[in-house]
């Protein structure tokens, strides 16, 4: 039986930020989890995807590894596998549903801000980690490249990616609203990873231009500052810059950097100050809001905003679904043909064995030239015999009737039944 594709998923749709934070995996943790899944389960084609909005493990297997995967995540993150966190996981066992779920996630249909372009880059990173870990087999390679091709069609043929309706742009819009009454507001961006970078670049479309960027690796902050018109400062000055800022956007994980309430109390300027936490785990203490003139927003506060770009994206969703359906159908056909290949190869090998036996029996007295002629003639006959069943099987795959034909082929030529299914 061919392994069925499955997914263990926990997302913003059914899990609050505290729960998502508990299971969020950085790059090192994702790589560690891939190694553990490879070592302790029989799963193949494993992909680990973890963002601020979701933690998911895609895999192929002939049985469910739901409990094993949750346990491995709990070991990696240090929470009890019997805790309340576990109840937020959902497991998709149906092969087609899991495949289409990955299509929907990668193309932005499942994003908190519909059409978010960042998720595709995150999927590509997860794919690279799976390839590095040796958990990406032919099935996952083909599936992801099919998804990437579908994304190109979405970009080129629909308005789904028109404008900037991403989480990063929604953050810029939020900053604009919060600072309407502040003259020349000073905005500090901490961290220049994917999220911090996208936010900074989106400020180029805003009238807010007093931007400061800080990052542990200073040359990365400098490079981004040059592209975006911001000013880069050294990491050693981060608390001084927080003191000066009207808006602080933190895009570094909370296990690397944390703005606590105690640190907030030490700020000497008591002006109105906004903290926007885009990190996972969170890097801004929510209790900062108990301080005077201090306001905290996290990733869950950044909602879809009604604008022209978003309206166009929403209107394009049916076309995106159509592209996904066509791509998924083509992928399904390839999957069925791949499942049929071992049986077809065994059929061909059986005929080849018969051909070789008969040639050995009847060509003993023939000369070299005659043997070559018989070899060529019988090989051509074999190829023509195999061609028609191969075409019929491919057609049957398209109709979803390949299993019956494979069974008949097995009966007629006494092929191994295990290869037939």
N, C-alpha and C positions, 0 to 999 in steps of 0.2 A: 504493500500500500504506500502510495506517495505521501511524504510528510505534508501536513496541512499547515498553512501560515496562520499565526495567531498573534495577539498583542495583549499585553498587560498594560493598562493605562490608568493614569490619575491626572485630572486636568482641572483648570479653573472653573469648569462648568459645574463640578460637583464637589470640589474641595476648597475650603477657605485657605487664605494665604499661610496661616500657621501650619497647616497640614502639608501644603506644597513645599514649604520651607524645610519641613522635617525630612522630606524624601528627595530634595533637590540634589543633583549630582554635578560636581564640576568635572573638568576634563579628566583629571587623574582618577576620580571616583568612577567615571564612565568606563575608562580603560580597565580599571580593576574589576568592575562588574562583568565586563566582557570576558575577562580571563576566568573569573569564577564560574560563569555560566558554561563556558567551554569545558571547564574541568569537572564540574559537579552535576551536569545534566547531559542529556543526549540531544539537546537542541542544536539545530544548524541554522545558518542564515540569520544570525543574531545581530540586531541593531538596537543600541541604547540611545535614546533621545531624551535629554533633560534640559528644560528651559525654565524661565520664571513662571510659565503657565502650565507646564506639563512635565511629567516624568513617565516615559513609556519604554517598554521592552518588546520589540518585535522578534519573532522567532518562528522556525518551522520545526514541527515534531509530529509524531503520530499519536501523541497523548499530551494532556495538559501539564505544564510545569508551573502553574499559577502559584501554588504554595511554596515551591522551591525558590522561585524568583523573588517573591515577597520576603522570604527568609534571607536570601542573599543581599537584597537591598537593605534590610534591617541590620544585617551584620556590617555592611559598608557604612551605614549612617549612624549605627549605635542606638537604635530604638528597638523595643520589644516587638517581635513578630505577632504578638497577641494583643497589641495595643489598639486603641481606637483608630489609629492611623490606617490600619489594614482595611477597615470597612469602606474606605473611600476608593480603593482600587476596583477597577472593573476589568473583566477578562473577556475578550472577544475570541470565541472558539471557531466561529464560521470563517472558512478560508476566504471566500469572496468579500465578506464584510471587513476582514482585517486588511486585505489588499486595498480596498477602496478607502478605508480609514487612513492609511498612509498617504494615498493620493490626496485626500482632502486636507490632511494636516500639512503636507509639504507645499501645497499650492495656496495655503492661507485661508481656506474655507472654515477651518476650525480655530482660527486665531481670535484673540480677544478683540483686536481691531481687524475687521475682515479685510483680507488681501494683504496683510502684513508681509513685506518682502524679506524681512529678517529671518523668518522661519526656514526659508529654503536654504540659506547659508548655514543655519544650524543643522539641518538635515544633511547637508553636504559634509559638514564636520563630523557628524555621527557616522556617516558612511566611510569617511577616511579612517576613523578609529576602528571600525569593524574590519576594514581591509587590513589595517596594521595588525590587528589581533588574529587574523586568519579566520574570522567567523562569517565572512561574506562569501557565499558560494555562488554558483551560476544563477540560481533563482533570484537572490537579492541583487546581484549585479544587474541583471536584466530588468528587474522591477524598478530600481532606482533610475537607471538610464531612460527607461520608458517615462517615468515621472518627470525627469529633467526635460525630455523632449516635449511632453505635454505642457510644461511650464512655458517653453518658448512659444508654443501656439497661443497660450493664454495672453502672453505679453504682446504678441504681434497681431492677434486677431480680435481681441476684446478690449474693453475699457476697464477691466478688472484691476489693472495696475496703474491706471491713470491717476495723476495727482499724487499727493502724499497723505494717505490716511493711515499711516503706520503708527505703532505705539510711540515711536520717537517723535513723529510730527505732532501727535496728540499731546505729547509732553510740552513741545514748543508752544502749542496753542494755550495750554494750561498756564504756562509761565507768562504769556502775553496777557491773559485775563487777570492773573494775580498781581501784576505789576502796572496795571493801567494808570494808577495814581502816583507812581514812583518815577521821578525824572531820571533818565539814563540809568535804569536798573543794572546792577552789577550781578552777573550770573557766573557762578563757579561750577565747573563740571569736573567731578572727581572720577578718574578712570576712563581710558580711551579704548576699551574693548568694543565689541560689536555694537552694544547699546549706546555707550557713551559717544562713540564715533558718529553713529547715525544721528543722535540728538544734536551734537555739535554742528554737523554739516547741514542739518535742517534749519538751524538758526540763520543760515545764509539767506533764507527766504523771509526772514522776519526783520522788523525794524529794530529789534534789540541787537545791539552790536558791541556791548561792553562785556565780552566773554573772556573768562580765564579758564585755562585747562591745566590740570595737574595729574601726573601719573608717576608711578614708581619708576618706570623706565622713562627717563626724561626725553630721550630722543624721539620716542613715539608721540609724546605730547607736543614736541616742537614740530614734527611733521604734520600733525593734525592742525595745529595752530596756523601754520603757513597756508594750508589749504582752505581754512575756514575764516581766516581773518581774526582769530582769537589770539590771546597772549598766553604763552606757556610759562609756568613757574615750577620750581623744584619741589619735590615731594616734601622736603624738610620744612617747607613754608605752608603746608596744607592748613594748619590750624590758624595761622595768621590770615590766610585767604578766606577761611570760613568766617572769621571775625569781620572782614570787610564786605562780605557778600550780602546781597539782598535775597538771592535765591541760591540754594546749594542743591545741585543735582548729583546724587551719589550713584555711580554705576559700577561699584566694586563690591564683591561678595562680603557679607558681614563677618565671615570667618577670617578675612584678611584685614579689614579696617572697620571700625565701629564708632559711630558718633553717639555717645551715651548721654544720659540726662546730666550726669556729673560734669561732662565736658561742656554741655550747654550752659550750665550754671556759671562756668568760668568765663564765658564771653562777657566782655566789659561794655560793649555797645549794645544797648537794649532797644535797638530799633526793630521794626517789624521784619521778621525773617522767615522765609519759607524753605522747608527741606522737602525735596522730592526724592524718594527712595525707589530706585529702579533695580535694586539688587535682589539676589536670591542666593544664600540667605540674606535677610534684610540687614542693612548697614546703618540704619538710623533708628534710634530708640524711639518707639512711639510715645513714650511718656514725656518726651520733649514738649509735647503740646501742653503739658501742665505749667510750663513756664510762660510768663507774660510775653505777648506779641510773637509767639513762636507757633508755627503751623507745620504739620507733617502730612505729606501725601505719600502713599505707596503705590505699587503697581496696580492694585485693585481699584484705586481711585481714578485711574486714567481710563476713561470710558470712550466708547465710540462717539465721535462728534458729528453732528449733522452738518455736512458741507457738500459742496458740489462733487468733490472727488468721491466721497463715500457713497453718495446717491448713485453715481455712475457705476461704482463697484457693485453695489447691491443689485442694480439693474442688469449687470453682466453675469450674475451668478448662474442663471439658467444656461448660458452659453459655456460657462466653465464646466458645469455639470455634464454638458454634452461632450465636451472635449475629453473629460475624464472617462466618461462611459465608453467612448470610442477607443481611447488608449487602453483602458482596462480590458475591454473585449479582445483587442489585439494581443494583449499580454496573456490573457486566458488561453487563447488559441495556441500561443507559443508554449505555454505550460503543458497543455494537453499533448502537443507534439513531442515535447521533451519526455513526457511520461511514456509515450508510445515508442520512443527510439530504442530502448533496450529490447523490446519484443521484436521490433522490425529487424534489428541487428541479429538477434538469435535466429529468426526465420531465415535471414540471408546466410548465416553461418551454417545452418542445417543443410540448406541447398548446396552450399559450397562443399560441405563434407561429402555429400552424395556425388557431386560432380568429380571431386578428386578421387573418390573410390572407383568410380566407373572408368575414369581416364586411366588410372593405374591398371585396371583389369584388362582393358581392350587395346591399349597402345604399346604393349610390351614389344611387339614385333615391328612397330613403325619406326621409320627413320626420324632424324631430328627435325627436318623440315615438316614432315607430316604431323609429328607431335605438336609442333608450334601452331600449325593450322588448326588442329583439333582443340588445342588450348584456347586459341582466340575465338573459335566458333562457339564452344561451349560456354565460355565466359560471357560472350555477348547474349547468348540465349538466357543465361542465368539473370543477367542484368535486366533483360526485358521481362522475364517472369516476375522479378521482384518489383519492377516499376509500377505495375498496375495495382497490386495490393497496397503499395506505399501511397499512391495517389488516393485510393479508396479510403485508406485509414486517415489521411489528412482531411479529406472531405467529411468523414465521419466525426472527426474531432470538431470541426466547425458546427456540426449538427448536435454534438454531445452524445454520439452513438458509438464512439470508438470502443467502449468496453465490450459490447456484444460482438463486434468484429474480431477483436483480439481473442475473445474466447473461442470463436469458431476457428481462428487460425491455429490456436493452441491444440484444439481437438484434431484438426486435419493433419497437422505435422508433428504431433506429439511433443510440443514445446513445454518448457517448464512453466507451471501455472504461476509461480511466484513472480516471474518476470512480466506476466500478462496483466497484473493489476498494479 
